[in-house]
Amino acid sequence: MTKVCRPVVEIRWLDAHVSTCDMSVKEAKKQKPVLTTTVAFLVAENEHGVVLATDSYPKDPKNVKIINFIPWGCVAEYYEYEDI
C-alpha cells in the first residue's frame, strides 16, 4: 500500500450556518456556531487559517481537489494523524 502523500488532520471548528425559514427575533438571537469535525488532507497553514483538501493524488502531488479553508479563529481543536 502506498503511503499518503500529505498529512491527514482532524479539525473541530465552529462553523457559520444559514437558516432559510422564518423565525422570531427572539429565536434568531439564540443562534450560535455549529461545532463541526472535518477530516482531510493538510495542504497548508498560513497566518489566516488552515487549508484542507478531500482528495490528494500521490502520482500528481501538485494538485488537490475540493478545498476547505478554516480560519484560525474558528478552530477549537486540531489533531494530525501519523502513519496512516
N, C-alpha and C positions, 0 to 999 in steps of 0.2 A: 504494500500500500504506500502511495506517495504521501509524504508529509505536507501539511498545509503550508502554503507559501506566505501566509500572513497570520499574525496572532489573532486568536478568537477572544472576544471580550463580551462580558455581560454588563450592561449598564442599566441601573434602575434610575429613572429620571421622572421629573414632574412635567407632564405634557399638557399643553393647552388643548381645549376642545371647543366644539361649536354645537349649539343646540338650535334646531330649526323649528321647534314647536313653541307655541305661545306659553308664557309662564308669568306669574305675578312678579312684580318688582321685589316683593318680599322673598320669593323663591330665588329670583335671579341674584340677589345679594348673597345668597348662600353658596354660590358656585366656587369651586376650587380646582386646582390642577388634578389631573389623574395620574397616579403613580403607575408607571409603565416599565416593563422589563423588555429590553432588546438584547438579543444575542446575535453578533455579526462579526465580520472580519474588520479589524482595525486598519484603516487606511492612513490616518494621520491624526495628530493632535496639534492644535495651534492656540494662539492666545485667546481665541474666541470660543473654542469648544473641541469636540471630538467628531471626526468624520468616519463613518462606517459604511460598509458595503455588504449586501447579502450574498453576492457572488464574486468569487475570485478565481482566476484561471492560472493554474500552475505553469502551463505552457505559454501563457501570454501575461506575465506579471505586470505589464504596463497598463493593463485595462482592468476595470472592475465594473460591476453592474448594480443598479438600484442603490443609490447613495442616500444616507440618512445623516443629517447634521444635528448634533445635540449641543446647545450652548452650555458652557461650564456652570452657569448659574442655575441650570435645571438639573444637573447631575446630583443625585442623592447618594449612590453607591457605584463603585467601579471595580470590576474584577477582570483580570487577564488570566486565561487558561493556558496551561503549559502542557506540551507533549500530548496533544490530542490526535 
